Amino acid sequence: MKVTLYVYALLKEKTGWDSKVVELERNYARLADILESTPELKNAILVDNDIDRHFIVLLNGRNIRLLKGLDTPIADGDRIDIFPPAGGG
C-alpha cells in the first residue's frame, strides 16, 4: 500500500520534506501505523500518544478528528495533509 503525506509551514523544517510517499507491505493500516513509519513526523505532532490538538490532519480532505483519530483506517492511494498551528499576529 502507498500513501502520500503532505506537510506545511513549520512541519517542512521539522521533517526535512514537504511530501513523502509511505509504502507499507500490507493491505490495512491505521493513521497510527503511518506515523510509526515516519518518526520525524510522529515526534513533531504527537503529545501524550495523541495528535496535538493544534494540528489539523486531513485524510482525503476530511478531518481525522471527525473520523477515528489515530485509529482512522488508511487505504492504498490515500492522501494525508498535516497543517501545523497557525502563527503570526
PDB file of N, CA, C and O in Angstrom, chain B, residues numbered from 101:
ATOM      1  N   MET B 101       0.842  -1.168   0.000  1.00  0.00           N
ATOM      2  CA  MET B 101       0.000   0.000   0.000  1.00  0.00           C
ATOM      3  C   MET B 101       0.887   1.231   0.000  1.00  0.00           C
ATOM      4  O   MET B 101       1.927   1.263   0.659  1.00  0.00           O
ATOM      5  N   LYS B 102       0.466   2.249  -0.749  1.00  0.00           N
ATOM      6  CA  LYS B 102       1.184   3.521  -0.804  1.00  0.00           C
ATOM      7  C   LYS B 102       0.252   4.642  -0.362  1.00  0.00           C
ATOM      8  O   LYS B 102      -0.904   4.708  -0.780  1.00  0.00           O
ATOM      9  N   VAL B 103       0.769   5.516   0.484  1.00  0.00           N
ATOM     10  CA  VAL B 103       0.040   6.674   0.991  1.00  0.00           C
ATOM     11  C   VAL B 103       0.953   7.877   0.836  1.00  0.00           C
ATOM     12  O   VAL B 103       2.156   7.776   1.074  1.00  0.00           O
ATOM     13  N   THR B 104       0.400   9.007   0.442  1.00  0.00           N
ATOM     14  CA  THR B 104       1.211  10.211   0.292  1.00  0.00           C
ATOM     15  C   THR B 104       0.901  11.186   1.420  1.00  0.00           C
ATOM     16  O   THR B 104      -0.255  11.533   1.665  1.00  0.00           O
ATOM     17  N   LEU B 105       1.951  11.615   2.095  1.00  0.00           N
ATOM     18  CA  LEU B 105       1.851  12.600   3.171  1.00  0.00           C
ATOM     19  C   LEU B 105       2.304  13.956   2.653  1.00  0.00           C
ATOM     20  O   LEU B 105       3.280  14.049   1.908  1.00  0.00           O
ATOM     21  N   TYR B 106       1.597  15.003   3.045  1.00  0.00           N
ATOM     22  CA  TYR B 106       1.988  16.379   2.735  1.00  0.00           C
ATOM     23  C   TYR B 106       2.019  17.154   4.043  1.00  0.00           C
ATOM     24  O   TYR B 106       1.076  17.086   4.832  1.00  0.00           O
ATOM     25  N   VAL B 107       3.093  17.886   4.273  1.00  0.00           N
ATOM     26  CA  VAL B 107       3.197  18.729   5.465  1.00  0.00           C
ATOM     27  C   VAL B 107       3.426  20.167   5.023  1.00  0.00           C
ATOM     28  O   VAL B 107       3.909  20.417   3.919  1.00  0.00           O
ATOM     29  N   TYR B 108       3.082  21.096   5.879  1.00  0.00           N
ATOM     30  CA  TYR B 108       3.111  22.502   5.515  1.00  0.00           C
ATOM     31  C   TYR B 108       3.823  23.334   6.574  1.00  0.00           C
ATOM     32  O   TYR B 108       3.940  22.936   7.733  1.00  0.00           O
ATOM     33  N   ALA B 109       4.298  24.506   6.139  1.00  0.00           N
ATOM     34  CA  ALA B 109       4.906  25.521   7.001  1.00  0.00           C
ATOM     35  C   ALA B 109       6.010  24.933   7.885  1.00  0.00           C
ATOM     36  O   ALA B 109       6.945  24.312   7.379  1.00  0.00           O
ATOM     37  N   LEU B 110       5.906  25.124   9.178  1.00  0.00           N
ATOM     38  CA  LEU B 110       6.922  24.712  10.142  1.00  0.00           C
ATOM     39  C   LEU B 110       7.239  23.217  10.064  1.00  0.00           C
ATOM     40  O   LEU B 110       8.370  22.808  10.326  1.00  0.00           O
ATOM     41  N   LEU B 111       6.252  22.407   9.706  1.00  0.00           N
ATOM     42  CA  LEU B 111       6.491  20.968   9.630  1.00  0.00           C
ATOM     43  C   LEU B 111       7.484  20.598   8.532  1.00  0.00           C
ATOM     44  O   LEU B 111       8.168  19.581   8.644  1.00  0.00           O
ATOM     45  N   LYS B 112       7.577  21.402   7.476  1.00  0.00           N
ATOM     46  CA  LYS B 112       8.570  21.150   6.429  1.00  0.00           C
ATOM     47  C   LYS B 112       9.974  21.205   7.019  1.00  0.00           C
ATOM     48  O   LYS B 112      10.827  20.376   6.701  1.00  0.00           O
ATOM     49  N   GLU B 113      10.201  22.186   7.878  1.00  0.00           N
ATOM     50  CA  GLU B 113      11.518  22.342   8.511  1.00  0.00           C
ATOM     51  C   GLU B 113      11.787  21.211   9.498  1.00  0.00           C
ATOM     52  O   GLU B 113      12.903  20.694   9.558  1.00  0.00           O
ATOM     53  N   LYS B 114      10.781  20.826  10.266  1.00  0.00           N
ATOM     54  CA  LYS B 114      10.973  19.791  11.282  1.00  0.00           C
ATOM     55  C   LYS B 114      11.198  18.407  10.681  1.00  0.00           C
ATOM     56  O   LYS B 114      11.953  17.603  11.228  1.00  0.00           O
ATOM     57  N   THR B 115      10.539  18.130   9.550  1.00  0.00           N
ATOM     58  CA  THR B 115      10.656  16.800   8.949  1.00  0.00           C
ATOM     59  C   THR B 115      11.751  16.720   7.891  1.00  0.00           C
ATOM     60  O   THR B 115      12.303  15.647   7.645  1.00  0.00           O
ATOM     61  N   GLY B 116      12.067  17.856   7.263  1.00  0.00           N
ATOM     62  CA  GLY B 116      13.045  17.862   6.183  1.00  0.00           C
ATOM     63  C   GLY B 116      12.440  17.534   4.827  1.00  0.00           C
ATOM     64  O   GLY B 116      13.176  17.342   3.860  1.00  0.00           O
ATOM     65  N   TRP B 117      11.135  17.466   4.734  1.00  0.00           N
ATOM     66  CA  TRP B 117      10.447  17.199   3.466  1.00  0.00           C
ATOM     67  C   TRP B 117       9.074  17.869   3.456  1.00  0.00           C
ATOM     68  O   TRP B 117       8.525  18.183   4.512  1.00  0.00           O
ATOM     69  N   ASP B 118       8.523  18.088   2.263  1.00  0.00           N
ATOM     70  CA  ASP B 118       7.176  18.664   2.172  1.00  0.00           C
ATOM     71  C   ASP B 118       6.147  17.625   1.726  1.00  0.00           C
ATOM     72  O   ASP B 118       4.947  17.790   1.945  1.00  0.00           O
ATOM     73  N   SER B 119       6.632  16.563   1.103  1.00  0.00           N
ATOM     74  CA  SER B 119       5.743  15.439   0.787  1.00  0.00           C
ATOM     75  C   SER B 119       6.577  14.160   0.811  1.00  0.00           C
ATOM     76  O   SER B 119       7.787  14.170   0.588  1.00  0.00           O
ATOM     77  N   LYS B 120       5.888  13.076   1.088  1.00  0.00           N
ATOM     78  CA  LYS B 120       6.584  11.801   1.212  1.00  0.00           C
ATOM     79  C   LYS B 120       5.598  10.676   0.913  1.00  0.00           C
ATOM     80  O   LYS B 120       4.462  10.678   1.389  1.00  0.00           O
ATOM     81  N   VAL B 121       6.055   9.722   0.118  1.00  0.00           N
ATOM     82  CA  VAL B 121       5.250   8.531  -0.145  1.00  0.00           C
ATOM     83  C   VAL B 121       5.675   7.459   0.851  1.00  0.00           C
ATOM     84  O   VAL B 121       6.849   7.100   0.938  1.00  0.00           O
ATOM     85  N   VAL B 122       4.704   6.961   1.592  1.00  0.00           N
ATOM     86  CA  VAL B 122       4.962   5.908   2.571  1.00  0.00           C
ATOM     87  C   VAL B 122       4.432   4.603   1.979  1.00  0.00           C
ATOM     88  O   VAL B 122       3.282   4.518   1.550  1.00  0.00           O
ATOM     89  N   GLU B 123       5.292   3.597   1.966  1.00  0.00           N
ATOM     90  CA  GLU B 123       4.893   2.277   1.468  1.00  0.00           C
ATOM     91  C   GLU B 123       4.891   1.285   2.623  1.00  0.00           C
ATOM     92  O   GLU B 123       5.870   1.160   3.359  1.00  0.00           O
ATOM     93  N   LEU B 124       3.789   0.595   2.764  1.00  0.00           N
ATOM     94  CA  LEU B 124       3.673  -0.455   3.769  1.00  0.00           C
ATOM     95  C   LEU B 124       3.409  -1.778   3.062  1.00  0.00           C
ATOM     96  O   LEU B 124       2.711  -1.818   2.048  1.00  0.00           O
ATOM     97  N   GLU B 125       3.956  -2.835   3.588  1.00  0.00           N
ATOM     98  CA  GLU B 125       3.812  -4.150   2.969  1.00  0.00           C
ATOM     99  C   GLU B 125       2.591  -4.888   3.523  1.00  0.00           C
ATOM    100  O   GLU B 125       2.674  -6.052   3.914  1.00  0.00           O
ATOM    101  N   ARG B 126       1.476  -4.194   3.546  1.00  0.00           N
ATOM    102  CA  ARG B 126       0.223  -4.804   3.988  1.00  0.00           C
ATOM    103  C   ARG B 126      -0.928  -4.059   3.339  1.00  0.00           C
ATOM    104  O   ARG B 126      -0.734  -2.990   2.761  1.00  0.00           O
ATOM    105  N   ASN B 127      -2.113  -4.615   3.431  1.00  0.00           N
ATOM    106  CA  ASN B 127      -3.278  -4.026   2.786  1.00  0.00           C
ATOM    107  C   ASN B 127      -4.124  -3.180   3.727  1.00  0.00           C
ATOM    108  O   ASN B 127      -5.029  -2.473   3.284  1.00  0.00           O
ATOM    109  N   TYR B 128      -3.834  -3.249   5.030  1.00  0.00           N
ATOM    110  CA  TYR B 128      -4.625  -2.495   6.003  1.00  0.00           C
ATOM    111  C   TYR B 128      -3.678  -1.718   6.907  1.00  0.00           C
ATOM    112  O   TYR B 128      -2.658  -2.240   7.357  1.00  0.00           O
ATOM    113  N   ALA B 129      -4.029  -0.467   7.164  1.00  0.00           N
ATOM    114  CA  ALA B 129      -3.241   0.347   8.092  1.00  0.00           C
ATOM    115  C   ALA B 129      -4.158   1.373   8.739  1.00  0.00           C
ATOM    116  O   ALA B 129      -5.236   1.692   8.237  1.00  0.00           O
ATOM    117  N   ARG B 130      -3.689   1.871   9.865  1.00  0.00           N
ATOM    118  CA  ARG B 130      -4.364   2.970  10.554  1.00  0.00           C
ATOM    119  C   ARG B 130      -3.431   4.180  10.468  1.00  0.00           C
ATOM    120  O   ARG B 130      -2.255   4.039  10.133  1.00  0.00           O
ATOM    121  N   LEU B 131      -3.954   5.351  10.767  1.00  0.00           N
ATOM    122  CA  LEU B 131      -3.125   6.546  10.768  1.00  0.00           C
ATOM    123  C   LEU B 131      -1.938   6.358  11.707  1.00  0.00           C
ATOM    124  O   LEU B 131      -0.830   6.792  11.393  1.00  0.00           O
ATOM    125  N   ALA B 132      -2.150   5.728  12.838  1.00  0.00           N
ATOM    126  CA  ALA B 132      -1.065   5.484  13.795  1.00  0.00           C
ATOM    127  C   ALA B 132       0.069   4.681  13.151  1.00  0.00           C
ATOM    128  O   ALA B 132       1.239   4.927  13.445  1.00  0.00           O
ATOM    129  N   ASP B 133      -0.262   3.726  12.278  1.00  0.00           N
ATOM    130  CA  ASP B 133       0.754   2.922  11.591  1.00  0.00           C
ATOM    131  C   ASP B 133       1.583   3.778  10.643  1.00  0.00           C
ATOM    132  O   ASP B 133       2.797   3.604  10.534  1.00  0.00           O
ATOM    133  N   ILE B 134       0.926   4.693   9.967  1.00  0.00           N
ATOM    134  CA  ILE B 134       1.632   5.592   9.046  1.00  0.00           C
ATOM    135  C   ILE B 134       2.604   6.465   9.832  1.00  0.00           C
ATOM    136  O   ILE B 134       3.744   6.663   9.412  1.00  0.00           O
ATOM    137  N   LEU B 135       2.157   6.984  10.968  1.00  0.00           N
ATOM    138  CA  LEU B 135       3.039   7.830  11.782  1.00  0.00           C
ATOM    139  C   LEU B 135       4.212   7.027  12.340  1.00  0.00           C
ATOM    140  O   LEU B 135       5.318   7.555  12.460  1.00  0.00           O
ATOM    141  N   GLU B 136       3.985   5.768  12.679  1.00  0.00           N
ATOM    142  CA  GLU B 136       5.085   4.920  13.169  1.00  0.00           C
ATOM    143  C   GLU B 136       6.179   4.778  12.119  1.00  0.00           C
ATOM    144  O   GLU B 136       7.356   4.649  12.456  1.00  0.00           O
ATOM    145  N   SER B 137       5.795   4.802  10.858  1.00  0.00           N
ATOM    146  CA  SER B 137       6.779   4.630   9.788  1.00  0.00           C
ATOM    147  C   SER B 137       7.491   5.940   9.435  1.00  0.00           C
ATOM    148  O   SER B 137       8.414   5.940   8.620  1.00  0.00           O
ATOM    149  N   THR B 138       7.075   7.043  10.034  1.00  0.00           N
ATOM    150  CA  THR B 138       7.719   8.348   9.807  1.00  0.00           C
ATOM    151  C   THR B 138       8.008   8.998  11.169  1.00  0.00           C
ATOM    152  O   THR B 138       7.303   9.920  11.579  1.00  0.00           O
ATOM    153  N   PRO B 139       9.041   8.518  11.865  1.00  0.00           N
ATOM    154  CA  PRO B 139       9.299   9.001  13.226  1.00  0.00           C
ATOM    155  C   PRO B 139       9.515  10.508  13.331  1.00  0.00           C
ATOM    156  O   PRO B 139       9.157  11.113  14.342  1.00  0.00           O
ATOM    157  N   GLU B 140      10.093  11.119  12.303  1.00  0.00           N
ATOM    158  CA  GLU B 140      10.309  12.566  12.359  1.00  0.00           C
ATOM    159  C   GLU B 140       8.977  13.314  12.405  1.00  0.00           C
ATOM    160  O   GLU B 140       8.871  14.347  13.065  1.00  0.00           O
ATOM    161  N   LEU B 141       7.969  12.804  11.716  1.00  0.00           N
ATOM    162  CA  LEU B 141       6.643  13.418  11.749  1.00  0.00           C
ATOM    163  C   LEU B 141       5.931  13.074  13.049  1.00  0.00           C
ATOM    164  O   LEU B 141       5.319  13.938  13.676  1.00  0.00           O
ATOM    165  N   LYS B 142       6.011  11.828  13.446  1.00  0.00           N
ATOM    166  CA  LYS B 142       5.389  11.389  14.692  1.00  0.00           C
ATOM    167  C   LYS B 142       5.876  12.236  15.866  1.00  0.00           C
ATOM    168  O   LYS B 142       5.072  12.700  16.674  1.00  0.00           O
ATOM    169  N   ASN B 143       7.179  12.436  15.958  1.00  0.00           N
ATOM    170  CA  ASN B 143       7.747  13.223  17.051  1.00  0.00           C
ATOM    171  C   ASN B 143       7.312  14.682  17.007  1.00  0.00           C
ATOM    172  O   ASN B 143       7.242  15.345  18.042  1.00  0.00           O
ATOM    173  N   ALA B 144       7.021  15.181  15.808  1.00  0.00           N
ATOM    174  CA  ALA B 144       6.637  16.585  15.666  1.00  0.00           C
ATOM    175  C   ALA B 144       5.182  16.857  16.027  1.00  0.00           C
ATOM    176  O   ALA B 144       4.850  17.966  16.448  1.00  0.00           O
ATOM    177  N   ILE B 145       4.304  15.856  15.869  1.00  0.00           N
ATOM    178  CA  ILE B 145       2.877  16.153  16.050  1.00  0.00           C
ATOM    179  C   ILE B 145       2.186  15.422  17.197  1.00  0.00           C
ATOM    180  O   ILE B 145       1.064  15.774  17.562  1.00  0.00           O
ATOM    181  N   LEU B 146       2.836  14.410  17.772  1.00  0.00           N
ATOM    182  CA  LEU B 146       2.187  13.682  18.862  1.00  0.00           C
ATOM    183  C   LEU B 146       2.561  14.236  20.232  1.00  0.00           C
ATOM    184  O   LEU B 146       3.711  14.598  20.481  1.00  0.00           O
ATOM    185  N   VAL B 147       1.570  14.293  21.109  1.00  0.00           N
ATOM    186  CA  VAL B 147       1.755  14.670  22.505  1.00  0.00           C
ATOM    187  C   VAL B 147       0.949  13.670  23.324  1.00  0.00           C
ATOM    188  O   VAL B 147      -0.247  13.494  23.091  1.00  0.00           O
ATOM    189  N   ASP B 148       1.594  13.020  24.273  1.00  0.00           N
ATOM    190  CA  ASP B 148       0.917  12.019  25.111  1.00  0.00           C
ATOM    191  C   ASP B 148       0.174  10.972  24.268  1.00  0.00           C
ATOM    192  O   ASP B 148      -0.971  10.626  24.559  1.00  0.00           O
ATOM    193  N   ASN B 149       0.842  10.477  23.224  1.00  0.00           N
ATOM    194  CA  ASN B 149       0.302   9.425  22.347  1.00  0.00           C
ATOM    195  C   ASN B 149      -0.977   9.812  21.616  1.00  0.00           C
ATOM    196  O   ASN B 149      -1.782   8.945  21.276  1.00  0.00           O
ATOM    197  N   ASP B 150      -1.169  11.095  21.374  1.00  0.00           N
ATOM    198  CA  ASP B 150      -2.289  11.563  20.560  1.00  0.00           C
ATOM    199  C   ASP B 150      -1.811  12.765  19.753  1.00  0.00           C
ATOM    200  O   ASP B 150      -0.800  13.382  20.087  1.00  0.00           O
ATOM    201  N   ILE B 151      -2.531  13.088  18.705  1.00  0.00           N
ATOM    202  CA  ILE B 151      -2.148  14.233  17.884  1.00  0.00           C
ATOM    203  C   ILE B 151      -2.419  15.512  18.666  1.00  0.00           C
ATOM    204  O   ILE B 151      -3.512  15.719  19.192  1.00  0.00           O
ATOM    205  N   ASP B 152      -1.410  16.354  18.728  1.00  0.00           N
ATOM    206  CA  ASP B 152      -1.545  17.655  19.390  1.00  0.00           C
ATOM    207  C   ASP B 152      -2.783  18.358  18.833  1.00  0.00           C
ATOM    208  O   ASP B 152      -2.973  18.428  17.619  1.00  0.00           O
ATOM    209  N   ARG B 153      -3.600  18.864  19.709  1.00  0.00           N
ATOM    210  CA  ARG B 153      -4.878  19.459  19.298  1.00  0.00           C
ATOM    211  C   ARG B 153      -4.738  20.663  18.381  1.00  0.00           C
ATOM    212  O   ARG B 153      -5.712  21.062  17.742  1.00  0.00           O
ATOM    213  N   HIS B 154      -3.544  21.253  18.301  1.00  0.00           N
ATOM    214  CA  HIS B 154      -3.327  22.413  17.457  1.00  0.00           C
ATOM    215  C   HIS B 154      -3.082  22.053  15.992  1.00  0.00           C
ATOM    216  O   HIS B 154      -3.155  22.920  15.120  1.00  0.00           O
ATOM    217  N   PHE B 155      -2.794  20.784  15.720  1.00  0.00           N
ATOM    218  CA  PHE B 155      -2.546  20.347  14.353  1.00  0.00           C
ATOM    219  C   PHE B 155      -3.853  19.915  13.693  1.00  0.00           C
ATOM    220  O   PHE B 155      -4.750  19.380  14.346  1.00  0.00           O
ATOM    221  N   ILE B 156      -3.941  20.157  12.396  1.00  0.00           N
ATOM    222  CA  ILE B 156      -5.077  19.698  11.603  1.00  0.00           C
ATOM    223  C   ILE B 156      -4.562  18.605  10.682  1.00  0.00           C
ATOM    224  O   ILE B 156      -3.624  18.817   9.914  1.00  0.00           O
ATOM    225  N   VAL B 157      -5.182  17.432  10.765  1.00  0.00           N
ATOM    226  CA  VAL B 157      -4.798  16.300   9.927  1.00  0.00           C
ATOM    227  C   VAL B 157      -6.007  15.928   9.076  1.00  0.00           C
ATOM    228  O   VAL B 157      -7.081  15.617   9.591  1.00  0.00           O
ATOM    229  N   LEU B 158      -5.805  15.969   7.757  1.00  0.00           N
ATOM    230  CA  LEU B 158      -6.881  15.644   6.831  1.00  0.00           C
ATOM    231  C   LEU B 158      -6.553  14.361   6.078  1.00  0.00           C
ATOM    232  O   LEU B 158      -5.438  14.186   5.588  1.00  0.00           O
ATOM    233  N   LEU B 159      -7.515  13.483   5.991  1.00  0.00           N
ATOM    234  CA  LEU B 159      -7.415  12.276   5.182  1.00  0.00           C
ATOM    235  C   LEU B 159      -8.342  12.468   3.992  1.00  0.00           C
ATOM    236  O   LEU B 159      -9.564  12.475   4.139  1.00  0.00           O
ATOM    237  N   ASN B 160      -7.756  12.621   2.820  1.00  0.00           N
ATOM    238  CA  ASN B 160      -8.550  12.873   1.604  1.00  0.00           C
ATOM    239  C   ASN B 160      -9.526  14.031   1.813  1.00  0.00           C
ATOM    240  O   ASN B 160     -10.667  13.987   1.354  1.00  0.00           O
ATOM    241  N   GLY B 161      -9.055  15.078   2.521  1.00  0.00           N
ATOM    242  CA  GLY B 161      -9.856  16.276   2.737  1.00  0.00           C
ATOM    243  C   GLY B 161     -10.787  16.239   3.938  1.00  0.00           C
ATOM    244  O   GLY B 161     -11.490  17.215   4.203  1.00  0.00           O
ATOM    245  N   ARG B 162     -10.804  15.125   4.671  1.00  0.00           N
ATOM    246  CA  ARG B 162     -11.689  15.009   5.837  1.00  0.00           C
ATOM    247  C   ARG B 162     -10.858  15.025   7.116  1.00  0.00           C
ATOM    248  O   ARG B 162      -9.848  14.329   7.221  1.00  0.00           O
ATOM    249  N   ASN B 163     -11.291  15.820   8.079  1.00  0.00           N
ATOM    250  CA  ASN B 163     -10.575  15.942   9.339  1.00  0.00           C
ATOM    251  C   ASN B 163     -10.639  14.621  10.103  1.00  0.00           C
ATOM    252  O   ASN B 163     -11.723  14.083  10.326  1.00  0.00           O
ATOM    253  N   ILE B 164      -9.476  14.097  10.505  1.00  0.00           N
ATOM    254  CA  ILE B 164      -9.449  12.801  11.182  1.00  0.00           C
ATOM    255  C   ILE B 164     -10.099  12.862  12.559  1.00  0.00           C
ATOM    256  O   ILE B 164     -10.468  11.824  13.108  1.00  0.00           O
ATOM    257  N   ARG B 165     -10.245  14.048  13.123  1.00  0.00           N
ATOM    258  CA  ARG B 165     -10.930  14.166  14.416  1.00  0.00           C
ATOM    259  C   ARG B 165     -12.423  13.823  14.275  1.00  0.00           C
ATOM    260  O   ARG B 165     -13.077  13.436  15.243  1.00  0.00           O
ATOM    261  N   LEU B 166     -12.938  13.972  13.061  1.00  0.00           N
ATOM    262  CA  LEU B 166     -14.335  13.625  12.800  1.00  0.00           C
ATOM    263  C   LEU B 166     -14.466  12.173  12.354  1.00  0.00           C
ATOM    264  O   LEU B 166     -15.572  11.671  12.152  1.00  0.00           O
ATOM    265  N   LEU B 167     -13.333  11.508  12.205  1.00  0.00           N
ATOM    266  CA  LEU B 167     -13.320  10.091  11.841  1.00  0.00           C
ATOM    267  C   LEU B 167     -12.959   9.306  13.096  1.00  0.00           C
ATOM    268  O   LEU B 167     -13.705   9.343  14.074  1.00  0.00           O
ATOM    269  N   LYS B 168     -11.840   8.601  13.091  1.00  0.00           N
ATOM    270  CA  LYS B 168     -11.458   7.796  14.259  1.00  0.00           C
ATOM    271  C   LYS B 168     -10.091   8.179  14.805  1.00  0.00           C
ATOM    272  O   LYS B 168      -9.427   7.357  15.438  1.00  0.00           O
ATOM    273  N   GLY B 169      -9.661   9.415  14.571  1.00  0.00           N
ATOM    274  CA  GLY B 169      -8.376   9.854  15.096  1.00  0.00           C
ATOM    275  C   GLY B 169      -7.240   8.969  14.615  1.00  0.00           C
ATOM    276  O   GLY B 169      -7.159   8.649  13.429  1.00  0.00           O
ATOM    277  N   LEU B 170      -6.374   8.575  15.518  1.00  0.00           N
ATOM    278  CA  LEU B 170      -5.231   7.726  15.160  1.00  0.00           C
ATOM    279  C   LEU B 170      -5.658   6.345  14.676  1.00  0.00           C
ATOM    280  O   LEU B 170      -4.875   5.658  14.019  1.00  0.00           O
ATOM    281  N   ASP B 171      -6.871   5.928  14.983  1.00  0.00           N
ATOM    282  CA  ASP B 171      -7.378   4.631  14.534  1.00  0.00           C
ATOM    283  C   ASP B 171      -8.084   4.697  13.174  1.00  0.00           C
ATOM    284  O   ASP B 171      -8.645   3.702  12.715  1.00  0.00           O
ATOM    285  N   THR B 172      -8.055   5.864  12.539  1.00  0.00           N
ATOM    286  CA  THR B 172      -8.680   6.020  11.225  1.00  0.00           C
ATOM    287  C   THR B 172      -8.048   5.063  10.221  1.00  0.00           C
ATOM    288  O   THR B 172      -6.827   5.059  10.064  1.00  0.00           O
ATOM    289  N   PRO B 173      -8.852   4.254   9.540  1.00  0.00           N
ATOM    290  CA  PRO B 173      -8.304   3.339   8.533  1.00  0.00           C
ATOM    291  C   PRO B 173      -7.741   4.114   7.337  1.00  0.00           C
ATOM    292  O   PRO B 173      -8.311   5.111   6.893  1.00  0.00           O
ATOM    293  N   ILE B 174      -6.620   3.630   6.838  1.00  0.00           N
ATOM    294  CA  ILE B 174      -5.942   4.234   5.694  1.00  0.00           C
ATOM    295  C   ILE B 174      -5.942   3.204   4.568  1.00  0.00           C
ATOM    296  O   ILE B 174      -5.688   2.023   4.805  1.00  0.00           O
ATOM    297  N   ALA B 175      -6.228   3.649   3.337  1.00  0.00           N
ATOM    298  CA  ALA B 175      -6.267   2.750   2.187  1.00  0.00           C
ATOM    299  C   ALA B 175      -5.191   3.138   1.173  1.00  0.00           C
ATOM    300  O   ALA B 175      -4.665   4.251   1.191  1.00  0.00           O
ATOM    301  N   ASP B 176      -4.889   2.211   0.309  1.00  0.00           N
ATOM    302  CA  ASP B 176      -3.924   2.462  -0.752  1.00  0.00           C
ATOM    303  C   ASP B 176      -4.349   3.678  -1.572  1.00  0.00           C
ATOM    304  O   ASP B 176      -5.504   3.791  -1.982  1.00  0.00           O
ATOM    305  N   GLY B 177      -3.399   4.583  -1.805  1.00  0.00           N
ATOM    306  CA  GLY B 177      -3.671   5.771  -2.604  1.00  0.00           C
ATOM    307  C   GLY B 177      -4.191   6.963  -1.827  1.00  0.00           C
ATOM    308  O   GLY B 177      -4.410   8.026  -2.409  1.00  0.00           O
ATOM    309  N   ASP B 178      -4.397   6.814  -0.523  1.00  0.00           N
ATOM    310  CA  ASP B 178      -4.901   7.930   0.279  1.00  0.00           C
ATOM    311  C   ASP B 178      -3.894   9.065   0.345  1.00  0.00           C
ATOM    312  O   ASP B 178      -2.690   8.875   0.171  1.00  0.00           O
ATOM    313  N   ARG B 179      -4.432  10.258   0.604  1.00  0.00           N
ATOM    314  CA  ARG B 179      -3.624  11.465   0.778  1.00  0.00           C
ATOM    315  C   ARG B 179      -3.864  11.981   2.190  1.00  0.00           C
ATOM    316  O   ARG B 179      -5.004  12.117   2.633  1.00  0.00           O
ATOM    317  N   ILE B 180      -2.762  12.267   2.892  1.00  0.00           N
ATOM    318  CA  ILE B 180      -2.846  12.811   4.245  1.00  0.00           C
ATOM    319  C   ILE B 180      -2.150  14.159   4.253  1.00  0.00           C
ATOM    320  O   ILE B 180      -0.967  14.253   3.926  1.00  0.00           O
ATOM    321  N   ASP B 181      -2.881  15.207   4.626  1.00  0.00           N
ATOM    322  CA  ASP B 181      -2.329  16.559   4.748  1.00  0.00           C
ATOM    323  C   ASP B 181      -2.274  16.928   6.207  1.00  0.00           C
ATOM    324  O   ASP B 181      -3.238  16.723   6.945  1.00  0.00           O
ATOM    325  N   ILE B 182      -1.130  17.480   6.633  1.00  0.00           N
ATOM    326  CA  ILE B 182      -0.970  17.839   8.046  1.00  0.00           C
ATOM    327  C   ILE B 182      -0.540  19.303   8.131  1.00  0.00           C
ATOM    328  O   ILE B 182       0.496  19.702   7.600  1.00  0.00           O
ATOM    329  N   PHE B 183      -1.367  20.081   8.812  1.00  0.00           N
ATOM    330  CA  PHE B 183      -1.142  21.508   8.966  1.00  0.00           C
ATOM    331  C   PHE B 183      -0.757  21.823  10.409  1.00  0.00           C
ATOM    332  O   PHE B 183      -1.447  21.396  11.335  1.00  0.00           O
ATOM    333  N   PRO B 184       0.334  22.564  10.614  1.00  0.00           N
ATOM    334  CA  PRO B 184       0.700  22.963  11.969  1.00  0.00           C
ATOM    335  C   PRO B 184      -0.176  24.113  12.443  1.00  0.00           C
ATOM    336  O   PRO B 184      -0.944  24.676  11.663  1.00  0.00           O
ATOM    337  N   PRO B 185      -0.062  24.463  13.726  1.00  0.00           N
ATOM    338  CA  PRO B 185      -0.826  25.602  14.233  1.00  0.00           C
ATOM    339  C   PRO B 185      -0.499  26.868  13.441  1.00  0.00           C
ATOM    340  O   PRO B 185       0.635  27.067  13.005  1.00  0.00           O
ATOM    341  N   ALA B 186      -1.501  27.711  13.263  1.00  0.00           N
ATOM    342  CA  ALA B 186      -1.288  28.976  12.579  1.00  0.00           C
ATOM    343  C   ALA B 186      -0.465  29.893  13.481  1.00  0.00           C
ATOM    344  O   ALA B 186      -0.621  29.876  14.702  1.00  0.00           O
ATOM    345  N   GLY B 187       0.385  30.668  12.890  1.00  0.00           N
ATOM    346  CA  GLY B 187       1.210  31.603  13.665  1.00  0.00           C
ATOM    347  C   GLY B 187       1.058  33.001  13.129  1.00  0.00           C
ATOM    348  O   GLY B 187       0.329  33.241  12.167  1.00  0.00           O
ATOM    349  N   GLY B 188       1.738  33.897  13.746  1.00  0.00           N
ATOM    350  CA  GLY B 188       1.698  35.279  13.284  1.00  0.00           C
ATOM    351  C   GLY B 188       0.840  36.138  14.185  1.00  0.00           C
ATOM    352  O   GLY B 188       0.370  35.702  15.236  1.00  0.00           O
ATOM    353  N   GLY B 189       0.655  37.332  13.759  1.00  0.00           N
ATOM    354  CA  GLY B 189      -0.158  38.211  14.581  1.00  0.00           C
ATOM    355  C   GLY B 189      -0.356  39.545  13.997  1.00  0.00           C
ATOM    356  O   GLY B 189      -1.027  40.387  14.594  1.00  0.00           O
TER     357      GLY B 189
END
